[in-house]
Amino acid sequence: MSKKDFEEDYWTTHTQTLEERHKLAQELIGSPKTILDLGCGDGFFLSTMTAELKIGYELSEAAVAAAKKRGIEARVFDFENQELPFNADEFDVVTLLDVLEHTFKPADELRRAARVGKEVVLTVPNFAFLGSRIQCLLGKVPSVLGERKGHVFYFTRKKLREVCGRAGVRIIKESYYFPLMRVPVLGVITRLIGRLRPSMFATTMLVANVPPW
């Protein structure tokens, strides 16, 4: 099965709902006038944004069809093998939400995204999350390696910073999701503990980049 076939199969049966990666990005991005979402899936995230211009690129034809039904200007595009057809800094923000872990050369994809955006916002799952470490110790395959996820690259906090460096972009802000952090009272404790060792306690990592250095 090719990567495209895998994505087609996934988006034929999958529908996005509001997830923490979306919330983290919304909180950080604010209200840009123009936004390009690479790996937009069925267009759910873009449908939550109020930008004047919202464009989504996605490998799956099924996902693009679903995005268009949401009224999103979406296009089938393989941005791992094609140059983005936009001018430098054409968009206020370019987003890659849980996308880079699906690519073989994430630094190259990030560099391409950074060329066309004044800012790049991305999220990736944290492979070094404590829960994943415990699963390994128990002889189980970590859930982040699930067969239906299609991940081919695995990020830790250190690796994410390394990829950003190789892409030639500067990190201006980092944000994380810690389990239960949005639960009243308990969330305060979770955030305090998580901030001590985000590389261990975060399940999702978000960074905002400004190109170039």
C-alpha positions in Angstrom: 0.0 0.0 0.0 1.4 3.4 -1.0 1.3 6.4 1.3 -1.5 8.0 -0.8 -3.5 4.8 -0.6 -3.1 4.7 3.1 -4.4 8.3 3.4 -7.3 7.7 1.1 -8.3 4.7 3.2 -8.0 6.7 6.4 -10.0 9.7 5.2 -12.7 7.6 3.7 -13.8 6.6 7.1 -12.5 9.4 9.4 -14.0 12.7 10.4 -12.1 15.2 12.5 -13.5 16.6 15.8 -12.0 19.4 18.0 -8.8 18.1 19.5 -6.1 19.6 21.8 -3.8 20.3 18.8 -6.6 22.5 17.3 -7.1 24.3 20.6 -3.4 24.9 21.1 -3.1 26.3 17.6 -6.2 28.5 17.9 -4.9 30.0 21.2 -1.5 30.8 19.6 -2.6 31.9 16.1 -5.3 34.4 17.0 -7.0 36.0 14.0 -4.7 36.0 10.9 -6.1 37.4 7.7 -4.6 34.6 5.6 -3.8 31.0 6.5 -2.5 28.0 4.6 -3.1 24.6 6.3 -0.8 21.9 5.0 -2.2 18.5 5.6 -5.6 20.0 6.2 -7.5 16.7 6.2 -11.2 17.3 5.9 -10.8 21.0 6.6 -12.1 20.9 10.1 -9.4 23.2 11.6 -9.8 25.8 8.8 -13.5 25.8 9.3 -13.0 27.0 12.9 -10.8 30.0 11.7 -12.2 33.4 10.7 -9.4 34.4 8.3 -10.3 36.2 5.1 -8.4 33.7 3.0 -8.2 30.0 4.1 -6.5 27.5 1.8 -5.9 23.8 2.6 -3.6 21.3 0.9 -3.9 17.6 1.4 -2.7 14.4 -0.2 -6.0 12.6 0.0 -8.7 13.2 -2.6 -11.4 11.9 -0.1 -10.3 14.5 2.5 -10.2 17.3 0.0 -13.7 16.5 -1.1 -14.9 16.6 2.5 -13.1 19.9 3.0 -14.8 21.4 0.0 -18.2 20.4 1.5 -17.2 22.5 4.5 -16.7 25.4 2.1 -12.9 25.3 2.3 -10.7 26.1 -0.6 -8.8 22.8 -0.7 -6.6 21.1 -3.2 -5.0 17.7 -3.6 -1.3 18.3 -3.3 1.8 16.3 -2.5 3.9 18.9 -0.7 6.6 16.3 0.1 7.4 16.1 -3.6 6.1 19.4 -5.0 7.2 23.0 -4.3 4.4 25.1 -2.9 3.1 27.5 -5.7 3.2 30.6 -3.6 5.4 33.7 -3.2 7.6 34.2 -0.2 5.6 35.3 2.9 2.4 35.1 1.0 0.5 33.9 4.1 0.3 35.4 7.6 0.4 31.8 9.0 1.1 28.4 7.7 0.0 25.5 9.9 1.1 21.9 10.0 -1.0 20.2 12.7 0.2 16.7 13.4 1.6 16.5 9.9 5.4 16.4 10.1 5.4 13.0 11.8 3.9 11.6 8.6 6.8 12.9 6.5 10.2 11.3 5.8 12.2 14.5 5.8 10.4 16.9 8.2 13.1 19.6 8.1 12.6 19.9 4.3 8.8 20.2 4.6 9.2 22.8 7.4 11.6 24.8 5.3 9.2 24.8 2.4 6.4 25.9 4.6 8.5 28.7 6.2 9.2 30.1 2.8 5.6 31.0 2.1 4.5 32.0 5.6 5.4 34.9 7.8 4.9 32.5 10.7 4.7 28.7 10.9 2.7 26.9 13.6 3.0 23.2 14.0 2.1 20.4 16.4 3.6 17.0 16.8 2.9 14.1 19.2 5.6 13.6 21.8 7.1 10.1 21.4 8.9 10.5 24.8 5.6 10.9 26.7 5.7 9.1 30.1 2.8 6.9 29.1 4.7 5.7 26.0 7.8 5.0 28.1 5.8 2.9 30.5 4.2 1.0 27.6 7.6 0.1 26.3 8.7 -1.1 29.8 5.7 -3.3 29.9 6.6 -4.8 26.5 3.7 -3.1 24.7 3.9 -1.0 21.5 3.3 2.6 22.5 0.0 3.9 21.3 1.8 6.6 19.3 3.0 3.8 17.0 -0.5 2.6 16.3 -1.0 0.9 12.9 -3.7 3.4 11.9 -1.6 6.5 12.6 0.8 6.2 9.7 3.6 7.9 11.5 7.1 7.5 9.9 9.0 10.1 12.0 9.1 10.3 15.8 9.5 13.5 17.8 10.9 14.3 21.2 11.3 17.9 22.4 15.0 17.7 21.5 14.4 16.3 18.1 11.7 18.9 17.3 14.1 21.7 18.1 16.8 20.0 16.0 14.4 19.8 13.0 13.5 23.4 13.4 17.2 24.3 13.4 17.9 22.3 10.3 15.0 24.0 8.6 16.6 27.3 9.3 13.7 28.7 11.4 13.7 30.3 14.8 11.3 29.1 17.5 9.5 32.1 19.1 7.1 30.2 21.3 6.5 26.7 22.6 3.3 25.3 24.1 2.2 21.9 25.3 -0.8 19.8 26.2 -0.6 17.9 29.4 -3.2 15.2 30.2 -6.1 16.7 32.3 -4.7 20.2 32.1 -8.1 21.7 31.2 -9.8 20.0 34.2 -10.7 22.6 37.0 -8.2 22.5 39.9 -6.6 19.3 38.8 -5.4 21.1 35.7 -3.4 23.6 37.7 -1.4 20.7 39.3 -1.0 19.0 35.9 0.4 22.1 34.3 2.8 22.8 37.2 4.2 19.3 37.0 4.2 19.3 33.3 6.2 22.5 32.9 9.0 21.0 35.0 9.6 18.3 32.4 7.5 18.9 29.3 9.7 16.4 27.4 8.2 13.7 29.6 4.7 14.8 30.6 3.4 16.5 27.4 1.5 14.4 24.9 1.4 17.2 22.3 4.0 19.8 21.5 3.4 23.0 19.6 5.8 25.6 18.4 5.6 28.8 16.5 8.5 29.6 14.1 9.5 32.7 12.3 11.7 32.4 9.2 14.5 33.0 8.7 17.0 33.3 11.6 
